[in-house]
Structure formats: structure tokens, C-alpha cells
Amino acid sequence: MTTALRQALAELADEAPGVRVPEDLWRRGRRRRRSRRVAAVLACLIVSVTALWLPMPGATGEHVAGADDRILPSWVAQPYLWQRTFGEDPNGPAKLVFETGHSLDLESSLVVVGQDGSFRLIYEDPGDWLGTLSPDGRYLLGDNLVDLVTGRSRRLSPALSSNWPAVWSPDSRSAVAVVGRDDVVPTTGPNGERINDPIRLENIVIVSVPDGGVRVVHVAAAELFRAAFSPDGTRLAITVGSDTQTKELLILDVATGVVQRTVSLGERQQIAGSAAWTPDGRQVVLTVSEESAQQRYHLQQLDVATGTITDEAARGRPGQPKLIAWRQGAPIFSVTDDDSCAIVRLPEDPNPETLPLRAAAHGCPSYPRDALEQWTLDGPPLEPSPWQAQNWAYVAVGLVVLAGAAVFRKMRRSRGWNV
């Protein structure tokens, strides 16, 4: 640059008007920078919370089961206190369900573990009866018929009695339950004598899953009620009676309700469980409680064609059993003993095989019968994801992050940090 050009530029600069700088320019710049940072933090929070609120693949019933889904875990942990609820995001069909006290209301709640490994909580109101799990893991039948895939709940009419858990047919399309009758009321004469039959009769009904219909199949005293469907679902074994002296086992035709066989049972005999029919449909397994200071039992087999009952050779099996499935021709029992629970398989030799199925539950977890019979066992332990939380938990986390950001900004300003 020449001397003449430099002098000309200096003269032009002297003649140019001065730049007007607002007095609060520095404060305005700082406010704008803070606003941009807050907006960035809010945008990150909104994106994160939105992503976390979106349902996981398969948690709303659109999930297609794959090879990994057909494995039962060897151990299932407790849910988090903030675990997402089933009402927010249904996650059926279920891999298992179990009772827990590990919930925010400190009451017993039901945990639904989906085939995709997700955990959901169903909070129970006092007096609620959530019911029993269907063999395919899709439904719960209790006060309502709940579809665990869609979340829809259907109220049955008449309502089922919660005194006797419903028992499912093997195809999960129907169940047998008890409906209390209001037309049998014990009455007495002027001198206090009983003038009608003191035995209360109940309606034993078949519940149809496709239409929610309730059909009476038998009427009997049901205080000792237990039931099991035959493998093809056409016959039903039930125990009826008002006391141990009147206990009977009936074989019914499901379609007509016709009693095909009646067998008197002793005080300690009982249908072994919901899967009491042998896979060939020829026998019904019974349990016999033994006279002992501790809970002991052995098994019997009732030949349906002849009514003959045969005892097994083994004696003194410990615990309180329920026959819940068959695997490789051997029965599977859930056996409770005090506060413990074990899922055991009883092969032909007398020594039971304890299956690797445990959960941090109140009592025994409930597994779909299909899973116990067909799936792979001893899968990896299963724990819930902490990110499968209820909606309020994300809001709380967001508020904590914002509060932390505000505190950090205040500390930076007070200490003169430059960021």
C-alpha cells in the first residue's frame, strides 16, 4: 500500500460516521448465548424423552416371535420400582407372569414378562383377581378376560367366582370356571330347623375366548372344585362335593355336559392339577396327601375307561404339588414347600429333576403350558431394562437434568468459568 493511498483511506475513515454500539450490547450477547444453550438442552431432552417413550419393537403385539423368544430364562429378576405399566404399553404374549411386592404402592402387583424380554407391571386394586395364564401366554382369565397382546379387557357376564381359579383348555380357546348361584339361600323354620337343602350348588361353566360367552356345563357343590381338560379338549375331569365325604371325580363331555364316569375319591385324593390328563388321554393323574407331620404326597393314575386307580411305587414326595405340563412324556409339577417353590419334572425313576426355572417372585411363577412343553429351558438370566419406565419417570429425570444444568451455569458465572 502506497503512502498516498494510506493517507486517503485515513481521511475517509475520519469523515465516516461513528458506529453506534448499544450500551447493553454485552448483556444482550450473554443472554442470547444462554438462550441458545438452554434451547439446545431442551431440544436434547425432548428428543431423548420422545425416543424413550416410543414403544419398543414387539411391546405392543406387533412383535413376531423368533428363535430367541422360545427360551425360558433360568432366573428372572424383580422389576424396577418405576417399571412401565401394562396399561401404558401391553407386551404380550407372556413368557411368564409372577407376583411381586417390588412396586411403588408397596402392594402385591403382577409382573408380565413378554416373549421379547420386556417387563410390565399390573397394579392390583384390593379385591382384584387377575386370574390364570392361558397355555399360549396370550390371556389372563379372572375378573376379566385380558388379552395381553392388545391390552383389551372384556368383562364376563355372569362374573366368575374368584374362589376357584379358572382352568384352561390346551388350545387356549376356552376355560372352565365356577359361577356362584344366588338362587340357593339356606332358610330355617320357626324353630330354627333347616327346611331346604343346606348344600350350596354352583354353576360350573365353560368360558369361550372368541366371543366371551359363558355356558353352564354342570351344576354341583363346588367347594372341592378342581378341573383338567383332556388333551383334545373334548372331555373334562372335575372334582365336586361339599366335604371330603361327598367328594367325587366326574368325567364330563364338554359339548353336552353329559357325565361319562363318576369315581368316589377319598379325603386325601385330588386331581393333580390343570394338566392332570396323560398325553394319550387315557388316564388322569391324582395326588394323595400322606399322613405326616410334613407335607408329603405320592401319585395315582385313574384309568378313565375302567375307573381303576393305581398307585405309583414311590412314597413321601415332599411339598404341595400342582401338575402344570408334560415334557418328553413326564409330568411337570410346580411344588411349593413353606415359602420356596420349585418346578420339577418326574421321569419314570423316582428321583425328580428340578428344572432351571426360578424367579424373584412371591410363590411360584406361572409359565405358559406351551412354553414348558416345547421351548428350550435354562436360558440366560433375565433382568428388566431400567429404560422401560413409566412416563412420569422421564419427566422427573428431565427436571433433574435441567436443575443440574441451572446449578452448573450459576456456579460457572459466580466463579468466572469460561466455557
C-alpha positions as CSV (number, residue, x, y, z in Angstrom):
1,M,0.0,0.0,0.0
2,T,1.4,3.4,-1.0
3,T,1.7,6.4,1.3
4,A,-0.9,8.4,-0.8
5,L,-3.4,5.5,-0.6
6,R,-2.9,5.1,3.1
7,Q,-3.5,8.8,3.7
8,A,-6.6,8.8,1.5
9,L,-8.1,5.9,3.5
10,A,-7.3,7.6,6.8
11,E,-9.1,10.8,5.6
12,L,-12.1,8.7,4.5
13,A,-12.2,7.0,7.9
14,D,-12.2,10.3,9.7
15,E,-15.1,11.5,7.6
16,A,-17.2,8.3,8.1
17,P,-19.9,8.3,10.8
18,G,-19.1,6.5,14.1
19,V,-20.5,3.0,14.9
20,R,-23.4,3.2,17.4
21,V,-22.9,0.5,20.0
22,P,-25.8,-0.1,22.3
23,E,-24.9,0.2,26.0
24,D,-26.3,-3.3,26.8
25,L,-24.7,-5.0,23.8
26,W,-22.6,-7.2,26.1
27,R,-25.6,-8.2,28.2
28,R,-27.7,-8.9,25.1
29,G,-24.9,-11.2,23.8
30,R,-24.7,-13.1,27.0
31,R,-28.5,-13.5,27.1
32,R,-28.5,-14.8,23.6
33,R,-25.8,-17.3,24.3
34,R,-27.6,-18.5,27.4
35,S,-30.9,-18.8,25.5
36,R,-29.2,-20.9,22.8
37,R,-27.7,-23.2,25.3
38,V,-31.0,-23.7,27.2
39,A,-32.7,-24.3,23.9
40,A,-30.1,-26.9,23.0
41,V,-30.5,-28.7,26.3
42,L,-34.3,-28.7,26.0
43,A,-34.1,-30.0,22.5
44,C,-31.8,-32.8,23.6
45,L,-34.2,-33.7,26.5
46,I,-37.2,-33.6,24.2
47,V,-35.5,-35.9,21.7
48,S,-34.3,-38.3,24.4
49,V,-37.7,-38.5,26.2
50,T,-39.6,-38.9,22.9
51,A,-37.3,-41.8,21.9
52,L,-37.7,-43.4,25.3
53,W,-41.5,-43.0,25.3
54,L,-41.7,-44.8,21.9
55,P,-42.8,-48.4,22.4
56,M,-40.1,-51.0,21.9
57,P,-40.4,-53.3,18.9
58,G,-42.8,-56.1,19.8
59,A,-44.1,-54.4,23.0
60,T,-47.5,-53.7,21.6
61,G,-48.3,-57.0,20.0
62,E,-46.6,-56.5,16.6
63,H,-43.6,-58.5,17.6
64,V,-43.0,-61.7,15.6
65,A,-41.6,-64.4,17.8
66,G,-38.2,-65.7,16.8
67,A,-35.9,-68.4,17.8
68,D,-34.5,-66.5,20.8
69,D,-38.0,-65.8,22.1
70,R,-38.7,-69.5,22.6
71,I,-36.3,-69.9,25.5
72,L,-37.3,-69.8,29.2
73,P,-34.8,-68.0,31.4
74,S,-33.1,-69.8,34.2
75,W,-33.7,-66.8,36.5
76,V,-35.9,-63.7,36.3
77,A,-35.2,-60.6,38.5
78,Q,-37.5,-58.2,40.2
79,P,-38.9,-55.2,38.2
80,Y,-37.7,-51.7,38.9
81,L,-40.0,-49.6,41.1
82,W,-40.6,-47.3,38.1
83,Q,-41.2,-50.2,35.7
84,R,-43.6,-49.3,32.8
85,T,-47.1,-50.5,33.4
86,F,-49.0,-52.9,31.2
87,G,-51.8,-50.4,30.7
88,E,-49.3,-47.9,29.1
89,D,-47.7,-50.5,26.8
90,P,-49.0,-54.1,26.5
91,N,-46.2,-56.6,26.0
92,G,-47.9,-60.0,25.5
93,P,-47.8,-62.8,24.8
94,A,-46.2,-63.6,28.1
95,K,-43.1,-65.7,28.7
96,L,-44.1,-65.8,32.4
97,V,-46.1,-63.9,35.0
98,F,-45.4,-63.6,38.7
99,E,-46.4,-61.7,41.8
100,T,-44.1,-59.1,43.3
101,G,-44.2,-56.6,46.2
102,H,-41.5,-54.6,44.5
103,S,-43.7,-51.7,43.3
104,L,-44.4,-48.1,44.1
105,D,-47.6,-48.8,46.0
106,L,-45.9,-51.4,48.2
107,E,-48.7,-53.8,47.5
108,S,-48.7,-57.1,45.6
109,S,-48.5,-56.5,41.8
110,L,-48.4,-58.7,38.8
111,V,-45.3,-58.7,36.6
112,V,-45.8,-59.7,32.9
113,V,-42.6,-60.7,31.2
114,G,-43.1,-60.7,27.4
115,Q,-41.6,-63.0,24.9
116,D,-39.4,-60.1,23.8
117,G,-38.0,-59.9,27.4
118,S,-39.8,-56.7,28.3
119,F,-41.2,-56.2,31.8
120,R,-44.6,-54.7,32.6
121,L,-46.4,-54.1,35.9
122,I,-50.1,-54.6,36.6
123,Y,-51.1,-52.8,39.8
124,E,-53.9,-54.7,41.6
125,D,-56.7,-53.0,43.3
126,P,-57.9,-54.5,46.6
127,G,-60.1,-57.5,45.8
128,D,-58.9,-57.7,42.2
129,W,-58.4,-61.2,40.8
130,L,-56.2,-61.1,37.7
131,G,-56.6,-64.8,37.1
132,T,-54.7,-67.6,35.4
133,L,-52.5,-67.6,32.3
134,S,-53.5,-69.3,29.1
135,P,-51.3,-72.1,27.7
136,D,-50.2,-69.9,24.8
137,G,-49.4,-67.0,27.1
138,R,-51.8,-64.6,25.5
139,Y,-54.7,-64.3,28.0
140,L,-55.4,-63.8,31.7
141,L,-58.8,-65.0,32.9
142,G,-60.0,-63.8,36.2
143,D,-62.5,-60.9,37.0
144,N,-62.0,-60.1,33.3
145,L,-60.6,-61.8,30.2
146,V,-57.5,-59.8,29.4
147,D,-55.7,-60.0,26.1
148,L,-52.0,-59.5,26.9
149,V,-51.2,-58.7,23.3
150,T,-53.7,-55.9,22.6
151,G,-54.4,-54.9,26.2
152,R,-58.1,-55.2,25.7
153,S,-60.1,-56.3,28.8
154,R,-63.5,-58.0,28.5
155,R,-65.9,-58.1,31.4
156,L,-67.7,-61.5,31.6
157,S,-71.4,-61.9,32.4
158,P,-72.1,-63.6,34.7
159,A,-68.9,-62.9,36.7
160,L,-66.6,-65.8,37.6
161,S,-66.0,-66.7,41.2
162,S,-62.5,-65.9,42.5
163,N,-62.7,-68.8,45.0
164,W,-61.8,-71.3,42.2
165,P,-59.1,-70.3,39.6
166,A,-60.2,-70.9,36.1
167,V,-58.6,-73.8,34.2
168,W,-57.7,-73.5,30.6
169,S,-58.2,-76.0,27.7
170,P,-54.9,-76.9,26.0
171,D,-55.8,-74.9,22.9
172,S,-56.4,-71.6,24.9
173,R,-59.8,-71.1,23.3
174,S,-61.9,-72.0,26.3
175,A,-61.7,-72.4,30.1
176,V,-63.7,-74.0,32.9
177,A,-64.7,-71.9,35.9
178,V,-67.3,-71.5,38.6
179,V,-70.1,-69.0,38.8
180,G,-71.9,-68.6,42.1
181,R,-75.6,-69.1,42.2
182,D,-77.8,-66.6,44.1
183,D,-81.0,-68.7,44.0
184,V,-79.9,-71.2,46.6
185,V,-80.4,-69.5,50.0
186,P,-80.5,-71.7,53.2
187,T,-83.7,-71.0,55.1
188,T,-84.9,-72.1,58.5
189,G,-88.3,-72.8,60.1
190,P,-89.8,-71.2,63.1
191,N,-87.9,-73.4,65.5
192,G,-84.5,-72.9,63.7
193,E,-84.7,-76.1,61.8
194,R,-83.3,-76.2,58.2
195,I,-86.1,-76.5,55.7
196,N,-84.1,-76.6,52.5
197,D,-81.0,-78.3,51.3
198,P,-78.1,-76.8,53.1
199,I,-75.7,-77.7,50.4
200,R,-75.0,-74.8,48.1
201,L,-74.8,-75.6,44.4
202,E,-72.7,-73.7,41.9
203,N,-72.7,-73.4,38.2
204,I,-69.7,-74.9,36.6
205,V,-69.3,-73.1,33.3
206,I,-67.3,-73.1,30.1
207,V,-65.9,-69.7,29.0
208,S,-65.4,-69.2,25.3
209,V,-62.5,-66.9,24.4
210,P,-63.5,-65.9,20.9
211,D,-66.9,-64.4,21.9
212,G,-66.7,-64.2,25.7
213,G,-69.7,-66.4,26.1
214,V,-70.3,-68.3,29.4
215,R,-72.1,-71.6,29.2
216,V,-73.2,-73.8,32.1
217,V,-71.9,-77.4,31.7
218,H,-72.7,-78.8,35.2
219,V,-74.3,-77.8,38.5
220,A,-72.9,-79.2,41.7
221,A,-71.5,-78.4,45.1
222,A,-68.1,-76.9,44.2
223,E,-66.3,-76.4,47.5
224,L,-63.8,-79.0,46.5
225,F,-63.7,-78.0,42.8
226,R,-60.6,-78.8,40.7
227,A,-60.5,-79.4,37.0
228,A,-58.5,-80.6,34.0
229,F,-59.2,-80.8,30.3
230,S,-58.3,-83.8,28.2
231,P,-55.5,-83.2,25.6
232,D,-58.1,-82.9,22.8
233,G,-60.3,-80.6,24.8
234,T,-63.4,-82.7,24.4
235,R,-63.6,-84.1,28.0
236,L,-63.3,-82.6,31.4
237,A,-62.3,-84.1,34.7
238,I,-63.7,-82.2,37.7
239,T,-63.9,-82.9,41.5
240,V,-67.1,-81.8,43.2
241,G,-68.6,-82.2,46.6
242,S,-69.4,-80.1,49.7
243,D,-67.0,-82.0,52.0
244,T,-64.4,-84.8,51.9
245,Q,-67.1,-87.4,52.5
246,T,-69.0,-86.4,49.3
247,K,-66.0,-85.8,47.1
248,E,-66.4,-87.2,43.6
249,L,-64.4,-87.1,40.3
250,L,-66.6,-86.7,37.2
251,I,-65.6,-87.1,33.6
252,L,-67.8,-84.8,31.5
253,D,-68.4,-84.4,27.8
254,V,-67.5,-80.7,27.2
255,A,-70.0,-80.2,24.4
256,T,-73.1,-81.7,26.1
257,G,-72.2,-81.7,29.8
258,V,-73.1,-85.5,30.0
259,V,-71.3,-87.3,32.8
260,Q,-69.4,-90.2,31.3
261,R,-67.9,-91.6,34.6
262,T,-68.2,-91.0,38.3
263,V,-65.5,-92.0,40.8
264,S,-65.6,-91.6,44.5
265,L,-62.5,-90.0,46.0
266,G,-61.1,-90.3,49.5
267,E,-60.3,-87.5,51.8
268,R,-56.7,-87.1,50.6
269,Q,-57.2,-87.7,46.9
270,Q,-57.3,-84.9,44.4
271,I,-56.9,-84.1,40.7
272,A,-53.2,-83.4,40.4
273,G,-53.6,-80.1,38.5
274,S,-54.7,-78.4,35.3
275,A,-52.6,-80.8,33.2
276,A,-53.7,-83.9,35.0
277,W,-54.7,-85.9,31.9
278,T,-51.9,-88.0,30.5
279,P,-50.8,-87.1,26.9
280,D,-52.6,-90.1,25.5
281,G,-55.9,-89.1,27.1
282,R,-56.4,-92.5,28.8
283,Q,-55.6,-91.6,32.4
284,V,-56.0,-88.8,35.0
285,V,-53.2,-88.3,37.5
286,L,-54.2,-87.8,41.1
287,T,-52.2,-86.7,44.1
288,V,-52.6,-88.3,47.5
289,S,-51.6,-86.4,50.7
290,E,-49.9,-88.7,53.1
291,E,-50.3,-88.7,56.9
292,S,-47.2,-87.0,58.1
293,A,-46.0,-84.1,60.2
294,Q,-44.7,-82.6,57.0
295,Q,-46.3,-82.1,53.6
296,R,-45.8,-85.4,51.7
297,Y,-47.6,-87.0,48.7
298,H,-47.5,-89.6,46.1
299,L,-49.2,-90.1,42.7
300,Q,-52.0,-92.2,41.5
301,Q,-53.4,-92.8,38.0
302,L,-57.1,-93.2,37.3
303,D,-57.9,-95.2,34.2
304,V,-60.7,-93.2,32.6
305,A,-62.2,-96.3,30.7
306,T,-62.5,-98.6,33.7
307,G,-62.3,-96.3,36.8
308,T,-59.4,-98.3,38.2
309,I,-56.9,-96.3,40.4
310,T,-53.3,-97.4,40.5
311,D,-50.6,-96.1,43.0
312,E,-47.1,-95.3,42.0
313,A,-44.3,-97.1,43.8
314,A,-42.7,-94.0,45.3
315,R,-43.8,-92.6,48.6
316,G,-43.1,-89.5,50.6
317,R,-42.5,-86.9,47.9
318,P,-42.1,-83.5,49.7
319,G,-44.2,-80.4,49.2
320,Q,-47.5,-79.4,47.8
321,P,-47.7,-80.2,44.0
322,K,-49.7,-79.0,41.0
323,L,-49.3,-80.8,37.7
324,I,-48.9,-78.0,35.1
325,A,-47.5,-79.6,31.9
326,W,-45.9,-82.6,30.3
327,R,-42.4,-82.7,28.8
328,Q,-41.0,-85.7,27.0
329,G,-43.7,-87.9,28.4
330,A,-43.1,-87.0,32.0
331,P,-45.2,-84.7,34.2
332,I,-44.0,-81.3,35.3
333,F,-45.1,-80.0,38.7
334,S,-44.8,-76.7,40.5
335,V,-44.1,-77.7,44.1
336,T,-44.3,-75.3,47.0
337,D,-42.8,-76.0,50.4
338,D,-43.1,-73.3,53.0
339,D,-42.0,-70.2,51.2
340,S,-40.0,-71.9,48.5
341,C,-41.0,-73.0,45.0
342,A,-39.5,-75.4,42.5
343,I,-40.6,-76.6,39.0
344,V,-39.8,-80.3,38.8
345,R,-40.1,-83.0,36.2
346,L,-40.9,-86.5,37.3
347,P,-39.4,-89.1,35.0
348,E,-40.1,-92.8,35.4
349,D,-37.4,-93.2,38.1
350,P,-38.5,-91.8,41.4
351,N,-35.9,-89.0,41.6
352,P,-37.4,-85.7,40.5
353,E,-35.5,-83.4,38.1
354,T,-35.5,-79.8,39.2
355,L,-35.9,-77.6,36.2
356,P,-33.8,-74.4,35.9
357,L,-36.7,-72.1,36.2
358,R,-36.7,-69.6,39.0
359,A,-37.9,-66.1,39.6
360,A,-37.7,-63.5,42.4
361,A,-41.4,-63.9,43.0
362,H,-44.0,-64.3,45.7
363,G,-44.7,-68.1,45.3
364,C,-44.4,-69.9,42.1
365,P,-44.2,-68.0,38.8
366,S,-46.8,-69.0,36.1
367,Y,-45.4,-70.2,32.8
368,P,-47.4,-70.8,29.7
369,R,-48.0,-74.6,29.4
370,D,-46.9,-74.5,25.7
371,A,-43.6,-73.0,26.7
372,L,-43.0,-75.6,29.4
373,E,-43.7,-78.4,27.0
374,Q,-42.0,-77.1,23.8
375,W,-39.5,-74.4,24.5
376,T,-35.8,-74.5,25.3
377,L,-35.1,-74.3,29.0
378,D,-32.1,-72.9,31.0
379,G,-31.8,-69.6,29.0
380,P,-29.7,-66.7,30.2
381,P,-31.0,-64.9,33.4
382,L,-33.4,-62.1,32.5
383,E,-33.4,-58.6,34.1
384,P,-35.6,-55.7,33.3
385,S,-34.3,-52.7,31.4
386,P,-34.2,-49.5,33.6
387,W,-35.3,-47.5,30.5
388,Q,-38.7,-49.3,30.4
389,A,-40.0,-46.8,32.8
390,Q,-43.4,-45.1,33.4
391,N,-43.9,-41.8,31.7
392,W,-43.6,-39.7,34.8
393,A,-40.1,-41.1,35.4
394,Y,-38.8,-39.5,32.2
395,V,-40.3,-36.1,33.2
396,A,-38.6,-36.5,36.6
397,V,-35.2,-37.2,35.0
398,G,-35.7,-34.3,32.7
399,L,-36.4,-31.9,35.6
400,V,-33.3,-33.2,37.4
401,V,-31.1,-32.6,34.3
402,L,-32.5,-29.1,33.9
403,A,-31.9,-28.3,37.6
404,G,-28.4,-29.7,37.3
405,A,-27.7,-27.5,34.2
406,A,-29.0,-24.4,36.0
407,V,-26.8,-25.1,39.1
408,F,-23.8,-25.6,36.9
409,R,-24.5,-22.4,35.0
410,K,-24.8,-20.4,38.2
411,M,-21.6,-21.9,39.6
412,R,-19.8,-21.1,36.3
413,R,-21.0,-17.5,36.5
414,S,-20.2,-17.0,40.1
415,R,-16.7,-18.4,39.7
416,G,-15.9,-16.8,36.4
417,W,-15.5,-20.0,34.5
418,N,-15.3,-19.7,30.7
419,V,-16.9,-22.4,28.7
